[in-house]
């Protein structure tokens, strides 16, 4: 083979796909039992559960280049949200694509008149330039940026904190304002979607046609004059070049160098019910301090995710609470009780999933200290979101660039981050 790719997450699968299409013989080694890394799904009692709450921004440039979106059988998620204020809600969102939010926008107490004007101005400013340019220039925390624009504390706490907290997995709005503007542009530029049968469909499409070996744990890399020896739990392999596309901790162990930048964790609880406690199909935001950041009745949009006559609720809790699963479930139910009262007793707990490494911290100017694709090991390259930005775009564009280095493709190597 010409190249061995270690890791079958989005970065590794994208690199393998690009190399294979260029005529290279590629083998992908994956330690887990399925491809996808964090972009995976599983079946629990007839319900399809994604690894956490994930959505696909169809406007991502790398997604447009690498995925056949029509073949994924995507279902659009409304570009709006319901701010849960006890038993009632206020709707906010893009009135162009979700006209149902218009009455809520006109009457919502979470928005001041100035907030409405600032929203219009902010949207116009991010739409006026190429998306990748939003990742350049001066940087600051998102909260400081929004306050400088004139947004009220009310809208910051009720909307921006829980909504973008669900994207960055931090409610304090300390994430880079450059990233905030980029993700806002992606939200505005195209549909927000989910594959009907689970996010695994994304990983499986990227993996199609590639030589992937599962349950293959890589133990050591040994560069030599002819290339690199890859010592695995299944034996020894050889290739002129190797791309390490694992999580930062595993990559650091293989490379013998520190490449991690910390971690951001998140936790998800999945509930079923014989009858939905709420007709709301939009993302529900919790503006109050507590465990719940957001929740959504996914079965209202994707009936295939639940057995007939059943409803599926996904709840996002930021971080990794110092509670047992049972204690966490009890505490989350207590918060849901504020929304649904005694109806919470109808909920059946399907699973509690803790993703200890969901992202890495991305404060202002974080990109200045990220590792590149080169490593100190001859013939070994690094790929993964850690070289760009957390999320689908960052992982896929990193895979593209690692493959471009192998191929000597200067156009792709010089492509701007986020383009």
KAGINOR-V842278 format. One record per residue. N is the residue number from 1. RES is the residue in three letters. PSI is psi as a letter, one per 40 degrees, with the letter a starting at -180 (NA if undefined). OMEGA is omega as a letter, one per 30 degrees, with the letter a starting at -180 (999 if undefined). NEAR is the number of other ideal C-beta (glycine too) atoms within 10 Angstrom. Layout:
BEGIN
<<N:RES:PSI:OMEGA:NEAR> <N:RES:PSI:OMEGA:NEAR>>
END
This chain:
BEGIN
<<1:UNK:i:a:14> <2:UNK:d:a:16> <3:UNK:h:l:26> <4:UNK:h:l:28> <5:UNK:h:l:34> <6:UNK:h:a:26> <7:UNK:h:a:29> <8:UNK:f:l:28> <9:UNK:a:a:26> <10:UNK:d:a:32> <11:UNK:d:a:32> <12:UNK:d:a:32> <13:UNK:d:l:32> <14:UNK:d:l:28> <15:UNK:d:a:32> <16:UNK:d:a:30> <17:UNK:d:a:25> <18:UNK:d:a:24> <19:UNK:d:l:24> <20:UNK:d:l:18> <21:UNK:d:l:11> <22:UNK:e:l:14> <23:UNK:e:l:8> <24:UNK:i:l:16> <25:UNK:h:a:12> <26:UNK:i:l:26> <27:UNK:h:l:19> <28:UNK:h:l:26> <29:UNK:h:a:26> <30:UNK:h:a:26> <31:UNK:d:a:16> <32:UNK:a:a:15> <33:UNK:e:l:8> <34:UNK:i:l:17> <35:UNK:i:l:23> <36:UNK:d:a:23> <37:UNK:b:l:24> <38:UNK:e:l:20> <39:UNK:g:a:24> <40:UNK:i:l:22> <41:UNK:i:l:21> <42:UNK:i:l:14> <43:UNK:h:l:9> <44:UNK:h:l:11> <45:UNK:f:a:13> <46:UNK:e:l:12> <47:UNK:i:l:20> <48:UNK:h:a:21> <49:UNK:h:l:21> <50:UNK:i:l:23> <51:UNK:g:a:19> <52:UNK:a:l:19> <53:UNK:h:a:20> <54:UNK:i:l:19> <55:UNK:i:a:19> <56:UNK:h:l:23> <57:UNK:h:a:19> <58:UNK:e:l:18> <59:UNK:e:l:17> <60:UNK:h:l:22> <61:UNK:d:a:18> <62:UNK:d:l:22> <63:UNK:d:l:21> <64:UNK:d:a:11> <65:UNK:d:a:13> <66:UNK:e:a:20> <67:UNK:i:l:22> <68:UNK:g:a:8> <69:UNK:d:a:17> <70:UNK:d:a:7> <71:UNK:e:a:11> <72:UNK:e:a:21> <73:UNK:g:a:13> <74:UNK:i:l:19> <75:UNK:h:a:16> <76:UNK:h:l:15> <77:UNK:h:a:19> <78:UNK:h:l:19> <79:UNK:f:a:19> <80:UNK:i:a:21> <81:UNK:i:l:24> <82:UNK:h:l:24> <83:UNK:h:a:23> <84:UNK:h:l:25> <85:UNK:g:a:17> <86:UNK:b:a:8> <87:UNK:e:l:10> <88:UNK:i:a:9> <89:UNK:i:l:19> <90:UNK:h:a:21> <91:UNK:h:l:22> <92:UNK:i:l:25> <93:UNK:a:a:23> <94:UNK:h:a:16> <95:UNK:e:l:17> <96:UNK:d:a:8> <97:UNK:e:l:15> <98:UNK:g:a:18> <99:UNK:e:a:11> <100:UNK:e:a:13> <101:UNK:e:a:22> <102:UNK:d:l:12> <103:UNK:d:l:11> <104:UNK:d:l:20> <105:UNK:d:a:17> <106:UNK:d:a:10> <107:UNK:e:a:10> <108:UNK:h:l:20> <109:UNK:e:l:10> <110:UNK:e:a:19> <111:UNK:h:l:23> <112:UNK:i:l:15> <113:UNK:d:l:8> <114:UNK:d:l:13> <115:UNK:d:l:21> <116:UNK:d:l:14> <117:UNK:d:a:11> <118:UNK:d:l:18> <119:UNK:d:a:17> <120:UNK:d:a:10> <121:UNK:d:l:11> <122:UNK:d:l:18> <123:UNK:d:a:15> <124:UNK:d:a:9> <125:UNK:d:a:14> <126:UNK:d:a:19> <127:UNK:e:a:12> <128:UNK:e:a:9> <129:UNK:i:l:12> <130:UNK:h:a:10> <131:UNK:d:a:23> <132:UNK:d:l:15> <133:UNK:e:l:16> <134:UNK:e:l:21> <135:UNK:e:a:20> <136:UNK:i:l:13> <137:UNK:a:a:9> <138:UNK:i:a:9> <139:UNK:i:a:19> <140:UNK:i:l:17> <141:UNK:i:a:17> <142:UNK:d:l:28> <143:UNK:d:l:19> <144:UNK:d:l:14> <145:UNK:d:a:20> <146:UNK:d:l:23> <147:UNK:d:l:15> <148:UNK:d:l:10> <149:UNK:d:l:14> <150:UNK:e:l:13> <151:UNK:i:a:21> <152:UNK:i:l:17> <153:UNK:d:a:10> <154:UNK:d:a:14> <155:UNK:d:l:23> <156:UNK:d:a:17> <157:UNK:d:a:16> <158:UNK:d:a:24> <159:UNK:c:a:23> <160:UNK:d:a:18> <161:UNK:d:l:22> <162:UNK:d:a:24> <163:UNK:d:l:19> <164:UNK:e:l:22> <165:UNK:d:l:21> <166:UNK:d:l:22> <167:UNK:d:a:19> <168:UNK:e:l:23> <169:UNK:f:l:21> <170:UNK:h:a:22> <171:UNK:e:a:19> <172:UNK:e:l:12> <173:UNK:f:l:21> <174:UNK:e:a:15> <175:UNK:i:l:26> <176:UNK:h:l:23> <177:UNK:d:l:21> <178:UNK:d:l:25> <179:UNK:d:l:26> <180:UNK:d:a:25> <181:UNK:d:l:21> <182:UNK:d:a:22> <183:UNK:d:l:22> <184:UNK:d:l:20> <185:UNK:d:l:25> <186:UNK:d:l:24> <187:UNK:d:a:21> <188:UNK:d:a:16> <189:UNK:e:a:14> <190:UNK:i:a:19> <191:UNK:i:l:17> <192:UNK:h:a:20> <193:UNK:i:l:18> <194:UNK:h:l:24> <195:UNK:h:a:23> <196:UNK:d:a:16> <197:UNK:e:l:15> <198:UNK:i:a:24> <199:UNK:e:l:24> <200:UNK:d:l:20> <201:UNK:d:l:21> <202:UNK:d:a:27> <203:UNK:d:a:22> <204:UNK:d:l:20> <205:UNK:d:l:18> <206:UNK:d:a:25> <207:UNK:e:a:21> <208:UNK:h:l:12> <209:UNK:e:l:11> <210:UNK:i:l:19> <211:UNK:h:a:15> <212:UNK:h:l:20> <213:UNK:h:a:14> <214:UNK:i:l:13> <215:UNK:f:l:13> <216:UNK:h:a:20> <217:UNK:h:l:14> <218:UNK:h:a:23> <219:UNK:d:a:11> <220:UNK:i:l:12> <221:UNK:h:a:20> <222:UNK:g:l:12> <223:UNK:i:l:15> <224:UNK:a:a:10> <225:UNK:d:a:5> <226:UNK:e:a:10> <227:UNK:b:a:19> <228:UNK:h:l:20> <229:UNK:h:l:15> <230:UNK:h:a:24> <231:UNK:h:a:14> <232:UNK:i:l:18> <233:UNK:e:a:11> <234:UNK:e:a:12> <235:UNK:a:a:8> <236:UNK:h:l:11> <237:UNK:i:l:18> <238:UNK:i:l:14> <239:UNK:i:l:20> <240:UNK:d:a:13> <241:UNK:i:a:21> <242:UNK:h:l:27> <243:UNK:h:l:29> <244:UNK:h:a:28> <245:UNK:f:l:32> <246:UNK:a:l:27> <247:UNK:i:a:19> <248:UNK:d:a:21> <249:UNK:d:l:13> <250:UNK:d:l:19> <251:UNK:d:l:22> <252:UNK:d:l:18> <253:UNK:d:a:13> <254:UNK:d:a:21> <255:UNK:e:a:18> <256:UNK:f:l:11> <257:UNK:i:a:13> <258:UNK:h:l:10> <259:UNK:e:a:18> <260:UNK:i:l:15> <261:UNK:f:a:17> <262:UNK:a:a:11> <263:UNK:i:l:16> <264:UNK:h:a:20> <265:UNK:i:l:16> <266:UNK:i:a:23> <267:UNK:i:a:24> <268:UNK:h:l:21> <269:UNK:h:a:24> <270:UNK:h:a:21> <271:UNK:i:l:24> <272:UNK:i:l:20> <273:UNK:i:l:21> <274:UNK:e:l:10> <275:UNK:h:a:9> <276:UNK:h:a:18> <277:UNK:e:a:19> <278:UNK:h:l:20> <279:UNK:e:a:7> <280:UNK:h:l:18> <281:UNK:e:l:19> <282:UNK:i:l:22> <283:UNK:h:a:24> <284:UNK:h:a:21> <285:UNK:h:l:27> <286:UNK:h:a:25> <287:UNK:e:a:17> <288:UNK:i:l:14> <289:UNK:h:a:8> <290:UNK:a:a:13> <291:UNK:d:a:20> <292:UNK:h:l:23> <293:UNK:d:l:23> <294:UNK:i:l:21> <295:UNK:i:l:28> <296:UNK:h:l:25> <297:UNK:g:a:22> <298:UNK:d:a:24> <299:UNK:e:l:22> <300:UNK:d:a:18> <301:UNK:d:a:17> <302:UNK:g:a:18> <303:UNK:d:a:15> <304:UNK:e:a:12> <305:UNK:e:a:24> <306:UNK:i:l:23> <307:UNK:i:l:14> <308:UNK:h:l:6> <309:UNK:e:a:7> <310:UNK:i:l:18> <311:UNK:i:a:23> <312:UNK:h:l:23> <313:UNK:h:l:24> <314:UNK:h:a:23> <315:UNK:h:l:25> <316:UNK:h:l:22> <317:UNK:h:a:24> <318:UNK:i:l:22> <319:UNK:a:l:16> <320:UNK:g:a:16> <321:UNK:i:l:16> <322:UNK:g:l:7> <323:UNK:i:l:16> <324:UNK:i:l:10> <325:UNK:d:l:15> <326:UNK:d:l:10> <327:UNK:d:l:11> <328:UNK:d:l:20> <329:UNK:d:l:17> <330:UNK:d:a:12> <331:UNK:d:l:16> <332:UNK:d:l:25> <333:UNK:d:l:17> <334:UNK:d:l:13> <335:UNK:d:l:18> <336:UNK:d:l:23> <337:UNK:d:l:13> <338:UNK:d:l:16> <339:UNK:d:a:21> <340:UNK:e:l:17> <341:UNK:a:a:11> <342:UNK:e:l:8> <343:UNK:d:a:15> <344:UNK:d:a:18> <345:UNK:e:l:10> <346:UNK:e:a:15> <347:UNK:h:l:21> <348:UNK:h:a:11> <349:UNK:h:l:16> <350:UNK:d:a:19> <351:UNK:i:l:14> <352:UNK:h:a:18> <353:UNK:h:l:17> <354:UNK:h:l:16> <355:UNK:g:a:17> <356:UNK:d:l:12> <357:UNK:g:l:17> <358:UNK:d:l:20> <359:UNK:a:l:23> <360:UNK:i:a:18> <361:UNK:h:a:16> <362:UNK:g:l:24> <363:UNK:i:l:16> <364:UNK:h:l:19> <365:UNK:f:a:12> <366:UNK:d:a:18> <367:UNK:d:a:17> <368:UNK:d:a:7> <369:UNK:e:a:7> <370:UNK:i:l:17> <371:UNK:i:l:19> <372:UNK:a:a:11> <373:UNK:d:a:19> <374:UNK:i:l:10> <375:UNK:i:l:21> <376:UNK:e:l:9> <377:UNK:h:l:18> <378:UNK:h:l:11> <379:UNK:e:a:16> <380:UNK:h:l:22> <381:UNK:i:l:23> <382:UNK:h:l:26> <383:UNK:i:l:32> <384:UNK:i:a:30> <385:UNK:d:a:27> <386:UNK:e:l:23> <387:UNK:e:a:24> <388:UNK:c:l:23> <389:UNK:i:a:26> <390:UNK:i:l:23> <391:UNK:i:a:21> <392:UNK:d:l:24> <393:UNK:d:a:25> <394:UNK:d:a:25> <395:UNK:d:a:28> <396:UNK:d:a:30> <397:UNK:d:l:30> <398:UNK:d:l:28> <399:UNK:d:l:33> <400:UNK:d:a:23> <401:UNK:d:l:25> <402:UNK:d:l:31> <403:UNK:d:a:29> <404:UNK:d:l:21> <405:UNK:d:l:19> <406:UNK:d:a:21> <407:UNK:e:a:16> <408:UNK:f:a:8> <409:UNK:g:a:16> <410:UNK:d:a:10> <411:UNK:d:a:7> <412:UNK:d:l:17> <413:UNK:d:a:15> <414:UNK:e:a:10> <415:UNK:h:a:17> <416:UNK:i:l:13> <417:UNK:h:l:18> <418:UNK:e:a:24> <419:UNK:NA:999:14>>
END
